[in-house]
Amino acid sequence: MARLKDSMIVYLTRGEIDEMIVRLGKEIEMDYRGKELTLICPLKGSCVFLADLCRQIRLPQQIDFVHLAAAEEFGTVRILKDISVNIAGKHVLVIEEIIDTGRTLSFLRNRLLASSPASLKIVTLLDKPARREIPLKPDYSGMTIDDRYVVGYGMDSDELGRNYGDIFYFKQ
């Protein structure tokens, strides 16, 4: 794994990431004061962000996971693991580490809205609108980034690098 890091440059340090998460947690707490939340985490990349963010949100919360697979060549999305909680009438937050094209997230949002939640909002650590193919805007965003491939803090390159505390991009 050291080889992967050797070909990359630090984009965001763990300290900078932590500052964004604290800010996002405070924003969400203010908006949902007195309410219970259901946090939905798309696997795999968002797990690290979810773990840190849920500890910053000091409100009653339930957590569930969904695993989706996008077939890029066909523009289709398959559900590998669906949520297991009933979200009808609940305040739902989808927790994403990064929003890129928006196709998979749009599919998930529409699928969740069909279950009649009281509200549904999207939280992302990183927003990459330059790659957006479907109009989609997060309700809470840690930071907007350029069109660059990033690794670390849950994001991977061929399943490597998810465990890095910092976020990196590849040297040119």
OpenMM code with the backbone's topology and positions (N, CA, C; nanometers):
from openmm import Vec3, app, unit

residues = "MET ALA ARG LEU LYS ASP SER MET ILE VAL TYR LEU THR ARG GLY GLU ILE ASP GLU MET ILE VAL ARG LEU GLY LYS GLU ILE GLU MET ASP TYR ARG GLY LYS GLU LEU THR LEU ILE CYS PRO LEU LYS GLY SER CYS VAL PHE LEU ALA ASP LEU CYS ARG GLN ILE ARG LEU PRO GLN GLN ILE ASP PHE VAL HIS LEU ALA ALA ALA GLU GLU PHE GLY THR VAL ARG ILE LEU LYS ASP ILE SER VAL ASN ILE ALA GLY LYS HIS VAL LEU VAL ILE GLU GLU ILE ILE ASP THR GLY ARG THR LEU SER PHE LEU ARG ASN ARG LEU LEU ALA SER SER PRO ALA SER LEU LYS ILE VAL THR LEU LEU ASP LYS PRO ALA ARG ARG GLU ILE PRO LEU LYS PRO ASP TYR SER GLY MET THR ILE ASP ASP ARG TYR VAL VAL GLY TYR GLY MET ASP SER ASP GLU LEU GLY ARG ASN TYR GLY ASP ILE PHE TYR PHE LYS GLN".split()
positions = [
    Vec3(0.0809, -0.1198, 0.0000),
    Vec3(0.0000, 0.0000, 0.0000),
    Vec3(0.0851, 0.1259, 0.0000),
    Vec3(0.2058, 0.1177, 0.0475),
    Vec3(0.2918, 0.2361, 0.0474),
    Vec3(0.3131, 0.2850, -0.0952),
    Vec3(0.3134, 0.1937, -0.1917),
    Vec3(0.3318, 0.2331, -0.3314),
    Vec3(0.2212, 0.3266, -0.3786),
    Vec3(0.0981, 0.2984, -0.3410),
    Vec3(-0.0134, 0.3839, -0.3814),
    Vec3(0.0065, 0.5252, -0.3280),
    Vec3(0.0403, 0.5371, -0.2000),
    Vec3(0.0629, 0.6693, -0.1412),
    Vec3(0.1795, 0.7418, -0.2075),
    Vec3(0.2790, 0.6669, -0.2510),
    Vec3(0.3959, 0.7286, -0.3146),
    Vec3(0.3606, 0.7999, -0.4443),
    Vec3(0.2510, 0.7594, -0.5072),
    Vec3(0.2117, 0.8211, -0.6341),
    Vec3(0.1053, 0.9293, -0.6153),
    Vec3(0.0845, 0.9709, -0.4887),
    Vec3(-0.0219, 1.0667, -0.4604),
    Vec3(0.0282, 1.1857, -0.3785),
    Vec3(-0.0536, 1.2914, -0.3796),
    Vec3(-0.0265, 1.4139, -0.3050),
    Vec3(-0.1442, 1.4377, -0.2103),
    Vec3(-0.1153, 1.4847, -0.0893),
    Vec3(-0.2223, 1.5128, 0.0066),
    Vec3(-0.3086, 1.6269, -0.0466),
    Vec3(-0.4388, 1.6025, -0.0474),
    Vec3(-0.5362, 1.7032, -0.0912),
    Vec3(-0.6037, 1.7665, 0.0300),
    Vec3(-0.6482, 1.6815, 0.1233),
    Vec3(-0.7068, 1.7279, 0.2495),
    Vec3(-0.6468, 1.6468, 0.3638),
    Vec3(-0.6038, 1.7156, 0.4678),
    Vec3(-0.5498, 1.6453, 0.5839),
    Vec3(-0.6635, 1.5959, 0.6722),
    Vec3(-0.6309, 1.5048, 0.7609),
    Vec3(-0.7310, 1.4533, 0.8534),
    Vec3(-0.7884, 1.5670, 0.9383),
    Vec3(-0.7059, 1.6615, 0.9761),
    Vec3(-0.7531, 1.7765, 1.0538),
    Vec3(-0.8549, 1.8598, 0.9774),
    Vec3(-0.8302, 1.8829, 0.8497),
    Vec3(-0.9246, 1.9583, 0.7672),
    Vec3(-1.0568, 1.8828, 0.7508),
    Vec3(-1.0462, 1.7520, 0.7351),
    Vec3(-1.1657, 1.6677, 0.7240),
    Vec3(-1.2464, 1.6754, 0.8533),
    Vec3(-1.1773, 1.6640, 0.9656),
    Vec3(-1.2451, 1.6710, 1.0965),
    Vec3(-1.3194, 1.8033, 1.1138),
    Vec3(-1.2582, 1.9137, 1.0719),
    Vec3(-1.3238, 2.0455, 1.0822),
    Vec3(-1.4534, 2.0485, 1.0011),
    Vec3(-1.4502, 1.9907, 0.8811),
    Vec3(-1.5709, 1.9866, 0.7977),
    Vec3(-1.6801, 1.9040, 0.8649),
    Vec3(-1.6411, 1.7933, 0.9242),
    Vec3(-1.7389, 1.7035, 0.9875),
    Vec3(-1.8019, 1.7693, 1.1092),
    Vec3(-1.7236, 1.8382, 1.1887),
    Vec3(-1.7778, 1.9103, 1.3046),
    Vec3(-1.8786, 2.0146, 1.2583),
    Vec3(-1.8435, 2.0906, 1.1532),
    Vec3(-1.9350, 2.1927, 1.0987),
    Vec3(-2.0635, 2.1289, 1.0473),
    Vec3(-2.0512, 2.0211, 0.9714),
    Vec3(-2.1704, 1.9531, 0.9192),
    Vec3(-2.2583, 1.9011, 1.0325),
    Vec3(-2.1961, 1.8427, 1.1334),
    Vec3(-2.2719, 1.7915, 1.2477),
    Vec3(-2.3512, 1.9009, 1.3164),
    Vec3(-2.2906, 2.0175, 1.3344),
    Vec3(-2.3597, 2.1301, 1.3983),
    Vec3(-2.4765, 2.1789, 1.3133),
    Vec3(-2.4552, 2.1879, 1.1817),
    Vec3(-2.5625, 2.2317, 1.0912),
    Vec3(-2.6817, 2.1356, 1.0987),
    Vec3(-2.6525, 2.0077, 1.0947),
    Vec3(-2.7588, 1.9065, 1.0983),
    Vec3(-2.8306, 1.9105, 1.2329),
    Vec3(-2.7559, 1.9200, 1.3408),
    Vec3(-2.8175, 1.9291, 1.4748),
    Vec3(-2.9118, 2.0484, 1.4843),
    Vec3(-2.8709, 2.1617, 1.4332),
    Vec3(-2.9559, 2.2814, 1.4389),
    Vec3(-3.0833, 2.2615, 1.3578),
    Vec3(-3.0698, 2.2044, 1.2396),
    Vec3(-3.1850, 2.1860, 1.1518),
    Vec3(-3.2836, 2.0811, 1.2031),
    Vec3(-3.2354, 1.9834, 1.2776),
    Vec3(-3.3206, 1.8731, 1.3230),
    Vec3(-3.3388, 1.8701, 1.4746),
    Vec3(-3.3168, 1.9804, 1.5405),
    Vec3(-3.3298, 1.9873, 1.6860),
    Vec3(-3.4610, 1.9235, 1.7314),
    Vec3(-3.4514, 1.8316, 1.8262),
    Vec3(-3.5700, 1.7673, 1.8824),
    Vec3(-3.6264, 1.6532, 1.7983),
    Vec3(-3.5585, 1.6177, 1.6908),
    Vec3(-3.6076, 1.5111, 1.6040),
    Vec3(-3.5135, 1.3918, 1.6055),
    Vec3(-3.5665, 1.2780, 1.5674),
    Vec3(-3.4862, 1.1569, 1.5515),
    Vec3(-3.4514, 1.1424, 1.4047),
    Vec3(-3.3301, 1.0975, 1.3776),
    Vec3(-3.2820, 1.0834, 1.2407),
    Vec3(-3.2599, 0.9373, 1.2038),
    Vec3(-3.2749, 0.9090, 1.0755),
    Vec3(-3.2343, 0.7800, 1.0198),
    Vec3(-3.1254, 0.8099, 0.9182),
    Vec3(-3.0057, 0.7611, 0.9452),
    Vec3(-2.8913, 0.7833, 0.8573),
    Vec3(-2.8753, 0.6616, 0.7669),
    Vec3(-2.8745, 0.6844, 0.6368),
    Vec3(-2.8571, 0.5771, 0.5399),
    Vec3(-2.7186, 0.5920, 0.4769),
    Vec3(-2.6407, 0.4862, 0.4854),
    Vec3(-2.5032, 0.4879, 0.4365),
    Vec3(-2.4885, 0.3948, 0.3167),
    Vec3(-2.4625, 0.4515, 0.1978),
    Vec3(-2.4310, 0.3662, 0.0830),
    Vec3(-2.2920, 0.3035, 0.1007),
    Vec3(-2.2850, 0.1738, 0.0873),
    Vec3(-2.1577, 0.1025, 0.1007),
    Vec3(-2.0781, 0.1137, -0.0287),
    Vec3(-1.9499, 0.1147, -0.0242),
    Vec3(-1.8608, 0.0929, 0.0862),
    Vec3(-1.7969, 0.2238, 0.1329),
    Vec3(-1.7761, 0.3139, 0.0402),
    Vec3(-1.6956, 0.4321, 0.0671),
    Vec3(-1.7430, 0.5246, 0.1761),
    Vec3(-1.8709, 0.5284, 0.2027),
    Vec3(-1.9248, 0.6256, 0.2985),
    Vec3(-1.9138, 0.5829, 0.4436),
    Vec3(-1.8722, 0.4606, 0.4690),
    Vec3(-1.8678, 0.4089, 0.6074),
    Vec3(-1.7798, 0.4926, 0.6997),
    Vec3(-1.6652, 0.5338, 0.6512),
    Vec3(-1.5722, 0.6103, 0.7347),
    Vec3(-1.6343, 0.7449, 0.7709),
    Vec3(-1.6913, 0.8120, 0.6713),
    Vec3(-1.7567, 0.9412, 0.6932),
    Vec3(-1.8753, 0.9255, 0.7877),
    Vec3(-1.9564, 0.8242, 0.7668),
    Vec3(-2.0709, 0.7991, 0.8548),
    Vec3(-2.0264, 0.7817, 0.9996),
    Vec3(-1.9233, 0.7014, 1.0212),
    Vec3(-1.8771, 0.6735, 1.1577),
    Vec3(-1.8385, 0.8020, 1.2305),
    Vec3(-1.7706, 0.8920, 1.1616),
    Vec3(-1.7294, 1.0167, 1.2255),
    Vec3(-1.8455, 1.1156, 1.2379),
    Vec3(-1.9267, 1.1255, 1.1339),
    Vec3(-2.0371, 1.2222, 1.1356),
    Vec3(-2.1434, 1.1863, 1.2393),
    Vec3(-2.1802, 1.0603, 1.2508),
    Vec3(-2.2876, 1.0234, 1.3444),
    Vec3(-2.2501, 1.0567, 1.4878),
    Vec3(-2.1210, 1.0543, 1.5205),
    Vec3(-2.0775, 1.0906, 1.6561),
    Vec3(-2.0838, 1.2408, 1.6799),
    Vec3(-2.0862, 1.3195, 1.5728),
    Vec3(-2.0964, 1.4652, 1.5847),
    Vec3(-2.2406, 1.5125, 1.5955),
    Vec3(-2.3338, 1.4266, 1.5584),
    Vec3(-2.4759, 1.4619, 1.5621),
    Vec3(-2.5333, 1.4069, 1.6921),
    Vec3(-2.5558, 1.4944, 1.7869),
    Vec3(-2.6012, 1.4518, 1.9192),
    Vec3(-2.7536, 1.4541, 1.9266),
    Vec3(-2.8133, 1.3738, 1.8402),
    Vec3(-2.9582, 1.3559, 1.8354),
    Vec3(-2.9855, 1.2067, 1.8283),
    Vec3(-3.1050, 1.1634, 1.8701),
    Vec3(-3.1373, 1.0211, 1.8547),
    Vec3(-3.1268, 0.9836, 1.7069),
    Vec3(-3.0658, 0.8700, 1.6811),
    Vec3(-3.0462, 0.8307, 1.5424),
    Vec3(-3.0443, 0.6798, 1.5256),
    Vec3(-3.0843, 0.6414, 1.4078),
    Vec3(-3.0829, 0.5023, 1.3653),
    Vec3(-2.9961, 0.4996, 1.2397),
    Vec3(-2.9205, 0.3935, 1.2217),
    Vec3(-2.8305, 0.3824, 1.1071),
    Vec3(-2.8646, 0.2570, 1.0289),
    Vec3(-2.8624, 0.2702, 0.8963),
    Vec3(-2.8805, 0.1539, 0.8107),
    Vec3(-2.7905, 0.1691, 0.6886),
    Vec3(-2.7750, 0.0595, 0.6167),
    Vec3(-2.6839, 0.0548, 0.5037),
    Vec3(-2.7551, 0.0073, 0.3781),
    Vec3(-2.7071, 0.0554, 0.2649),
    Vec3(-2.7553, 0.0114, 0.1347),
    Vec3(-2.6309, -0.0100, 0.0482),
    Vec3(-2.6359, -0.1106, -0.0377),
    Vec3(-2.5235, -0.1357, -0.1277),
    Vec3(-2.5779, -0.1410, -0.2692),
    Vec3(-2.5303, -0.0488, -0.3517),
    Vec3(-2.5763, -0.0373, -0.4896),
    Vec3(-2.4597, -0.0626, -0.5842),
    Vec3(-2.4916, -0.1136, -0.7022),
    Vec3(-2.3900, -0.1334, -0.8055),
    Vec3(-2.4396, -0.0675, -0.9328),
    Vec3(-2.3585, 0.0222, -0.9854),
    Vec3(-2.3944, 0.0912, -1.1093),
    Vec3(-2.3245, 0.0237, -1.2263),
    Vec3(-2.3998, -0.0049, -1.3307),
    Vec3(-2.3434, -0.0566, -1.4556),
    Vec3(-2.3269, 0.0634, -1.5481),
    Vec3(-2.2078, 0.1181, -1.5517),
    Vec3(-2.1811, 0.2419, -1.6252),
    Vec3(-2.2207, 0.2322, -1.7727),
    Vec3(-2.1914, 0.1185, -1.8350),
    Vec3(-2.2186, 0.1074, -1.9783),
    Vec3(-2.3672, 0.1065, -2.0120),
    Vec3(-2.4504, 0.0669, -1.9169),
    Vec3(-2.5944, 0.0615, -1.9424),
    Vec3(-2.6710, 0.1714, -1.8678),
    Vec3(-2.6043, 0.2396, -1.7768),
    Vec3(-2.6702, 0.3443, -1.6993),
    Vec3(-2.7728, 0.2896, -1.6011),
    Vec3(-2.7567, 0.1652, -1.5613),
    Vec3(-2.8506, 0.1034, -1.4677),
    Vec3(-2.7867, 0.0890, -1.3302),
    Vec3(-2.8721, 0.0756, -1.2308),
    Vec3(-2.8256, 0.0572, -1.0935),
    Vec3(-2.8942, -0.0665, -1.0368),
    Vec3(-2.8164, -0.1517, -0.9732),
    Vec3(-2.8706, -0.2711, -0.9082),
    Vec3(-2.8572, -0.2571, -0.7574),
    Vec3(-2.9551, -0.3093, -0.6853),
    Vec3(-2.9501, -0.3094, -0.5393),
    Vec3(-2.8902, -0.4419, -0.4947),
    Vec3(-2.7737, -0.4365, -0.4309),
    Vec3(-2.7105, -0.5567, -0.3780),
    Vec3(-2.7558, -0.5832, -0.2349),
    Vec3(-2.7812, -0.4752, -0.1587),
    Vec3(-2.8337, -0.4841, -0.0232),
    Vec3(-2.9219, -0.3632, -0.0013),
    Vec3(-3.0481, -0.3876, 0.0287),
    Vec3(-3.1428, -0.2784, 0.0510),
    Vec3(-3.1434, -0.2425, 0.1993),
    Vec3(-3.2014, -0.1277, 0.2318),
    Vec3(-3.2144, -0.0905, 0.3724),
    Vec3(-3.3089, -0.1892, 0.4406),
    Vec3(-3.2954, -0.2021, 0.5710),
    Vec3(-3.3785, -0.2978, 0.6446),
    Vec3(-3.4724, -0.2293, 0.7430),
    Vec3(-3.4674, -0.0961, 0.7501),
    Vec3(-3.5563, -0.0234, 0.8412),
    Vec3(-3.6703, 0.0399, 0.7629),
    Vec3(-3.7812, 0.0595, 0.8316),
    Vec3(-3.8950, 0.1282, 0.7722),
    Vec3(-3.8713, 0.2779, 0.7897),
    Vec3(-3.8641, 0.3523, 0.6794),
    Vec3(-3.8357, 0.4953, 0.6873),
    Vec3(-3.9606, 0.5810, 0.6690),
    Vec3(-4.0759, 0.5195, 0.6590),
    Vec3(-4.2007, 0.5956, 0.6417),
    Vec3(-4.2176, 0.6906, 0.7595),
    Vec3(-4.2382, 0.8179, 0.7297),
    Vec3(-4.2606, 0.9183, 0.8325),
    Vec3(-4.1360, 0.9585, 0.9103),
    Vec3(-4.0182, 0.9139, 0.8678),
    Vec3(-3.8943, 0.9453, 0.9403),
    Vec3(-3.8117, 1.0492, 0.8653),
    Vec3(-3.7244, 1.1152, 0.9410),
    Vec3(-3.6321, 1.2132, 0.8842),
    Vec3(-3.5051, 1.1390, 0.8429),
    Vec3(-3.4831, 1.1319, 0.7121),
    Vec3(-3.3757, 1.0498, 0.6563),
    Vec3(-3.2651, 1.1382, 0.5998),
    Vec3(-3.1418, 1.1005, 0.6336),
    Vec3(-3.0237, 1.1636, 0.5766),
    Vec3(-2.9427, 1.0562, 0.5059),
    Vec3(-2.9153, 1.0772, 0.3770),
    Vec3(-2.8262, 0.9886, 0.3038),
    Vec3(-2.6858, 1.0450, 0.3205),
    Vec3(-2.5943, 0.9624, 0.3679),
    Vec3(-2.4583, 1.0063, 0.3994),
    Vec3(-2.3634, 0.9553, 0.2911),
    Vec3(-2.3134, 1.0458, 0.2073),
    Vec3(-2.2232, 1.0122, 0.0962),
    Vec3(-2.0856, 1.0719, 0.1193),
    Vec3(-1.9816, 0.9984, 0.0856),
    Vec3(-1.8473, 1.0540, 0.0990),
    Vec3(-1.8167, 1.1506, -0.0156),
    Vec3(-1.8690, 1.1205, -0.1375),
    Vec3(-1.8451, 1.2076, -0.2520),
    Vec3(-1.9601, 1.1912, -0.3514),
    Vec3(-2.0014, 1.3012, -0.4111),
    Vec3(-2.1019, 1.2959, -0.5174),
    Vec3(-2.0305, 1.3301, -0.6474),
    Vec3(-2.0409, 1.2385, -0.7420),
    Vec3(-1.9735, 1.2522, -0.8703),
    Vec3(-2.0785, 1.2745, -0.9795),
    Vec3(-2.1118, 1.1728, -1.0572),
    Vec3(-2.2086, 1.1887, -1.1666),
    Vec3(-2.3500, 1.2105, -1.1143),
    Vec3(-2.3802, 1.1539, -0.9977),
    Vec3(-2.5125, 1.1672, -0.9390),
    Vec3(-2.6103, 1.0591, -0.9793),
    Vec3(-2.5714, 0.9710, -1.0710),
    Vec3(-2.6646, 0.8680, -1.1190),
    Vec3(-2.7080, 0.7717, -1.0086),
    Vec3(-2.6129, 0.7146, -0.9390),
    Vec3(-2.6461, 0.6180, -0.8348),
    Vec3(-2.7206, 0.6851, -0.7208),
    Vec3(-2.6766, 0.8027, -0.6809),
    Vec3(-2.7412, 0.8744, -0.5716),
    Vec3(-2.8837, 0.9158, -0.6096),
    Vec3(-2.9043, 0.9567, -0.7338),
    Vec3(-3.0380, 0.9919, -0.7796),
    Vec3(-3.1310, 0.8701, -0.7729),
    Vec3(-3.0809, 0.7557, -0.8146),
    Vec3(-3.1577, 0.6312, -0.8057),
    Vec3(-3.1956, 0.6031, -0.6600),
    Vec3(-3.0974, 0.6140, -0.5695),
    Vec3(-3.1226, 0.5876, -0.4282),
    Vec3(-3.2229, 0.6868, -0.3711),
    Vec3(-3.2063, 0.8130, -0.4014),
    Vec3(-3.2990, 0.9149, -0.3516),
    Vec3(-3.4428, 0.8842, -0.3945),
    Vec3(-3.4618, 0.8542, -0.5219),
    Vec3(-3.5964, 0.8224, -0.5714),
    Vec3(-3.6525, 0.6968, -0.5055),
    Vec3(-3.5674, 0.5994, -0.4850),
    Vec3(-3.6099, 0.4743, -0.4197),
    Vec3(-3.6537, 0.5024, -0.2755),
    Vec3(-3.5781, 0.5827, -0.2048),
    Vec3(-3.6121, 0.6145, -0.0658),
    Vec3(-3.7369, 0.7022, -0.0572),
    Vec3(-3.7498, 0.7977, -0.1480),
    Vec3(-3.8687, 0.8840, -0.1478),
    Vec3(-3.9972, 0.8033, -0.1680),
    Vec3(-3.9882, 0.6921, -0.2392),
    Vec3(-4.1049, 0.6055, -0.2612),
    Vec3(-4.1545, 0.5427, -0.1307),
    Vec3(-4.0714, 0.5449, -0.0265),
    Vec3(-4.1093, 0.4897, 0.1043),
    Vec3(-4.1709, 0.5942, 0.1961),
    Vec3(-4.1969, 0.7126, 0.1459),
    Vec3(-4.2659, 0.8206, 0.2175),
    Vec3(-4.2000, 0.8656, 0.3480),
    Vec3(-4.0718, 0.9032, 0.3423),
    Vec3(-4.0113, 0.9593, 0.4641),
    Vec3(-4.0705, 1.0973, 0.4923),
    Vec3(-4.0624, 1.1416, 0.6176),
    Vec3(-4.1072, 1.2769, 0.6530),
    Vec3(-4.0216, 1.3802, 0.5802),
    Vec3(-3.8922, 1.3508, 0.5677),
    Vec3(-3.7997, 1.4350, 0.4921),
    Vec3(-3.6838, 1.3479, 0.4474),
    Vec3(-3.6177, 1.3927, 0.3422),
    Vec3(-3.5000, 1.3213, 0.2929),
    Vec3(-3.4002, 1.4250, 0.2438),
    Vec3(-3.2828, 1.4230, 0.3026),
    Vec3(-3.1772, 1.5161, 0.2632),
    Vec3(-3.0490, 1.4390, 0.2398),
    Vec3(-2.9609, 1.5004, 0.1614),
    Vec3(-2.8341, 1.4383, 0.1254),
    Vec3(-2.7199, 1.5154, 0.1897),
    Vec3(-2.6307, 1.4404, 0.2534),
    Vec3(-2.5110, 1.4958, 0.3156),
    Vec3(-2.3911, 1.4377, 0.2415),
    Vec3(-2.2995, 1.5226, 0.1980),
    Vec3(-2.1778, 1.4722, 0.1346),
    Vec3(-2.0565, 1.5415, 0.1931),
    Vec3(-1.9498, 1.4682, 0.2043),
    Vec3(-1.8244, 1.5292, 0.2468),
    Vec3(-1.7678, 1.6121, 0.1309),
    Vec3(-1.7646, 1.5503, 0.0111),
    Vec3(-1.7095, 1.6169, -0.1056),
    Vec3(-1.8120, 1.6186, -0.2188),
    Vec3(-1.8253, 1.7325, -0.2825),
    Vec3(-1.9160, 1.7476, -0.3948),
    Vec3(-1.8335, 1.7828, -0.5179),
    Vec3(-1.8513, 1.7034, -0.6241),
    Vec3(-1.7762, 1.7239, -0.7480),
    Vec3(-1.8745, 1.7546, -0.8618),
    Vec3(-1.9305, 1.8770, -0.8661),
    Vec3(-2.0341, 1.9089, -0.9646),
    Vec3(-1.9862, 1.9078, -1.1097),
    Vec3(-1.8575, 1.9199, -1.1344),
    Vec3(-1.8064, 1.9202, -1.2714),
    Vec3(-1.8359, 1.7888, -1.3436),
    Vec3(-1.8570, 1.6815, -1.2698),
    Vec3(-1.8835, 1.5504, -1.3300),
    Vec3(-2.0319, 1.5136, -1.3299),
    Vec3(-2.1151, 1.6011, -1.2790),
    Vec3(-2.2575, 1.5706, -1.2626),
    Vec3(-2.3257, 1.5472, -1.3961),
    Vec3(-2.3961, 1.4352, -1.4059),
    Vec3(-2.4747, 1.4017, -1.5246),
    Vec3(-2.6238, 1.4181, -1.4985),
    Vec3(-2.6612, 1.4144, -1.3727),
    Vec3(-2.8006, 1.4295, -1.3318),
    Vec3(-2.8058, 1.5477, -1.2354),
    Vec3(-2.8991, 1.6411, -1.2566),
    Vec3(-2.9046, 1.7566, -1.1655),
    Vec3(-2.9355, 1.7109, -1.0229),
    Vec3(-2.8407, 1.7301, -0.9364),
    Vec3(-2.8527, 1.6851, -0.7987),
    Vec3(-2.7659, 1.7762, -0.7137),
    Vec3(-2.8231, 1.8318, -0.6101),
    Vec3(-2.7486, 1.9217, -0.5219),
    Vec3(-2.7619, 1.8702, -0.3799),
    Vec3(-2.6494, 1.8506, -0.3112),
    Vec3(-2.6586, 1.8052, -0.1725),
    Vec3(-2.7166, 1.9141, -0.0824),
    Vec3(-2.7836, 1.8712, 0.0228),
    Vec3(-2.8387, 1.9647, 0.1205),
    Vec3(-2.7305, 2.0122, 0.2173),
    Vec3(-2.6335, 1.9266, 0.2423),
    Vec3(-2.5199, 1.9590, 0.3289),
    Vec3(-2.3936, 1.9112, 0.2575),
    Vec3(-2.2938, 1.9987, 0.2480),
    Vec3(-2.1707, 1.9635, 0.1790),
    Vec3(-2.0509, 2.0135, 0.2576),
    Vec3(-1.9541, 1.9253, 0.2756),
    Vec3(-1.8315, 1.9644, 0.3436),
    Vec3(-1.7496, 2.0581, 0.2569),
    Vec3(-1.7413, 2.0254, 0.1259),
    Vec3(-1.6560, 2.1038, 0.0372),
    Vec3(-1.6846, 2.0669, -0.1083),
    Vec3(-1.6787, 2.1660, -0.1963),
    Vec3(-1.6861, 2.1415, -0.3402),
    Vec3(-1.5442, 2.1277, -0.3913),
    Vec3(-1.5212, 2.0240, -0.4735),
    Vec3(-1.3857, 2.0007, -0.5248),
    Vec3(-1.3851, 2.0034, -0.6775),
    Vec3(-1.2647, 2.0198, -0.7320),
    Vec3(-1.2433, 2.0140, -0.8764),
    Vec3(-1.2642, 1.8714, -0.9246),
    Vec3(-1.2617, 1.8552, -1.0554),
    Vec3(-1.2740, 1.7236, -1.1160),
    Vec3(-1.1394, 1.6525, -1.1065),
    Vec3(-1.1183, 1.5888, -0.9934),
    Vec3(-0.9973, 1.5097, -0.9754),
    Vec3(-1.0333, 1.3822, -0.9008),
    Vec3(-0.9574, 1.2786, -0.9252),
    Vec3(-0.9799, 1.1492, -0.8630),
    Vec3(-0.9125, 1.1495, -0.7267),
    Vec3(-0.9908, 1.1268, -0.6223),
    Vec3(-0.9365, 1.1313, -0.4866),
    Vec3(-0.9466, 0.9943, -0.4208),
    Vec3(-0.8517, 0.9688, -0.3305),
    Vec3(-0.8411, 0.8413, -0.2601),
    Vec3(-0.8146, 0.8698, -0.1136),
    Vec3(-0.8733, 0.7876, -0.0285),
    Vec3(-0.8519, 0.7976, 0.1148),
    Vec3(-0.9813, 0.8341, 0.1844),
    Vec3(-0.9837, 0.8167, 0.3141),
    Vec3(-1.1011, 0.8462, 0.3952),
    Vec3(-1.2267, 0.7791, 0.3375),
    Vec3(-1.2116, 0.6510, 0.3047),
    Vec3(-1.3223, 0.5714, 0.2526),
    Vec3(-1.3232, 0.5572, 0.1022),
    Vec3(-1.2603, 0.6488, 0.0326),
    Vec3(-1.2568, 0.6436, -0.1141),
    Vec3(-1.1359, 0.5621, -0.1575),
    Vec3(-1.1534, 0.4852, -0.2650),
    Vec3(-1.0505, 0.3883, -0.3010),
    Vec3(-1.0040, 0.4010, -0.4449),
    Vec3(-0.8951, 0.3308, -0.4720),
    Vec3(-0.8468, 0.3066, -0.6075),
    Vec3(-0.8311, 0.1563, -0.6181),
    Vec3(-0.9230, 0.0922, -0.6869),
    Vec3(-0.9260, -0.0542, -0.6959),
    Vec3(-0.9239, -0.1184, -0.5568),
    Vec3(-1.0079, -0.0668, -0.4687),
    Vec3(-1.0262, -0.1155, -0.3319),
    Vec3(-0.9089, -0.0857, -0.2389),
    Vec3(-0.8108, -0.0114, -0.2830),
    Vec3(-0.6978, 0.0252, -0.1973),
    Vec3(-0.7099, 0.1708, -0.1561),
    Vec3(-0.6626, 0.2016, -0.0360),
    Vec3(-0.6544, 0.3388, 0.0108),
    Vec3(-0.7706, 0.3869, 0.0945),
    Vec3(-0.8754, 0.3059, 0.1093),
    Vec3(-0.9911, 0.3487, 0.1895),
    Vec3(-0.9509, 0.3834, 0.3332),
    Vec3(-0.8486, 0.3171, 0.3841),
    Vec3(-0.8082, 0.3323, 0.5237),
    Vec3(-0.7184, 0.4533, 0.5495),
    Vec3(-0.6793, 0.5261, 0.4470),
    Vec3(-0.5949, 0.6436, 0.4684),
    Vec3(-0.6752, 0.7522, 0.5398),
    Vec3(-0.6161, 0.8138, 0.6392),
    Vec3(-0.6831, 0.9195, 0.7142),
    Vec3(-0.6946, 1.0504, 0.6378),
    Vec3(-0.5974, 1.0777, 0.5524),
    Vec3(-0.6001, 1.1966, 0.4679),
    Vec3(-0.6656, 1.1607, 0.3346),
    Vec3(-0.6996, 1.2627, 0.2568),
    Vec3(-0.7494, 1.2409, 0.1212),
    Vec3(-0.6407, 1.2861, 0.0248),
    Vec3(-0.6120, 1.2007, -0.0736),
    Vec3(-0.5029, 1.2244, -0.1678),
    Vec3(-0.5571, 1.2349, -0.3092),
    Vec3(-0.4764, 1.2914, -0.3979),
    Vec3(-0.5024, 1.2833, -0.5414),
    Vec3(-0.3711, 1.2382, -0.6062),
    Vec3(-0.3838, 1.1839, -0.7263),
    Vec3(-0.2682, 1.1301, -0.7949),
    Vec3(-0.1829, 1.2405, -0.8561),
    Vec3(-0.0498, 1.2208, -0.8491),
    Vec3(0.0410, 1.3131, -0.9141),
    Vec3(0.0192, 1.3032, -1.0638),
    Vec3(0.0416, 1.4117, -1.1356),
    Vec3(0.0208, 1.4116, -1.2820),
    Vec3(0.1357, 1.3463, -1.3538),
] * unit.nanometer
topology = app.Topology()
chain = topology.addChain("A")
for resn in residues:
    res = topology.addResidue(resn, chain)
    for name in ("N", "CA", "C"):
        topology.addAtom(name, app.Element.getBySymbol(name[0]), res)
